[in-house]
Amino acid sequence: MAKRGASLEFAVLGLLHDAPMHGYELRKHVNLLLGWTRLLSYGTLYPCLKALGKAGFIETVTPDEPLIRGKRPRIVYKLTAEGKDHFAALLEEAGPAAWDDENFNIRLAFFASTDSPTRVRILEGRRSRLEERLDGVRTSTQRGRARADKYTLELQRHGLESVEREVTWLTELIEQERSAGKGEDVPSSITEAK
């Protein structure tokens, strides 16, 4: 699947791993994972569900709801055994696709199901990617400083500060994850999320 399709596939499999859902519920939960800036349409969700069904990763079931006159029963989607295995394999992937901009937040949303060494590799990869980006932005900002107006400079400063904050946050998460692996006390911000 394409990048966006892969992140959507991961999100759908992860949500269905927790419990069967119908399309409306899935869309609502995926939108929560994607954040307020990106909304998932049914025109994107249903082709993904169809492809996952064709691959044998999900199946549909009709719930035992009383039929409301004139309305079709909702179709509920659930993971198959193959779908559970596929999701488990996806959870173990920790390469560059796991920490890129398109996939990282969704991967992070399912960290509770991911083993600690994989979480650390993903967090370190993300931090490394952002540090490279910071170096590039700082260099280009210095070169273009004389030509930029005050609003462009503010936008660049805002972008730099945002990425620097994320790098600091990632470093804290990595340290907390490593401490948990050594049996040390983990700060409540991580344990409450699990």
Residue, then its C-alpha position, 0 to 999 in steps of 0.5 A: m500500500a502507499k504511505r497513507g494507505a499503509s498508515l490507514e491499514f495499520a490504524v484500522l487493524g489496530l482498532l479492530h484488534d481491540a474490538p470489532m467495529h462498524g464503519y462509522e465507529l472506525r472512521k470516528h476513532v481513526n479521525l481521533l488518531l489522525g488529529w484535527t488537521r486531517l479528516l478521513s472520508y468514507g471514500t478512503l475508509y471503505p476501499c481500505l476495508k475492502a482491501l483488508g477483507k480481500a487480503g483475509f485480514i478482516e471479515t464482516v459480521t452482521p450484528d444481532e440488532p433488530l431491523i429498523r424499517g427501511k434501514r440496513p443493518r450495520i456491517v461490523y468488521k472484525l479481525t481474522a486470525e490472519g489479521k491478528d498475525h499481520f498486525a503483530a508483524l506490523l507492530e514489530e516493524a521499526g524501520p524508517a516508515a515507522w517514524d516518518d511524518e505520515n506514520f509516527n503518530i499512529r504508531l505511537a497510538f499503539f505503543a502499548s501493544t508494541d514491545s519496548p525495544t521496538r518502541v525505543r528504535i522507533l523513538e530514536g529513529r524519529r528523533s534522528r530524522l527530526e535532528e537532521r531536519l533541524d540542521g537543514v532548517r537552521t542552515s537555510t534560515q541563516r542563509g536566507r535571513a537577510r532576504a526574509d521579512k519579519y513574518t517569514l522569520e517568525l514562521q521559521r522561528h516557530g517551526l524550529e521551536s516546535v521541532e526542538r520541543e519534539v526532539t526534547w519530548l522524544t529524548e524524555l520518552i526514550e529515557q523513560e522507556r530505557s529506565a522501564g527496561k532496567g526495572e527503574d521507576v517510570p514517570s507517571s506520564i508513561t505508566e498512566a498511558k499504558 
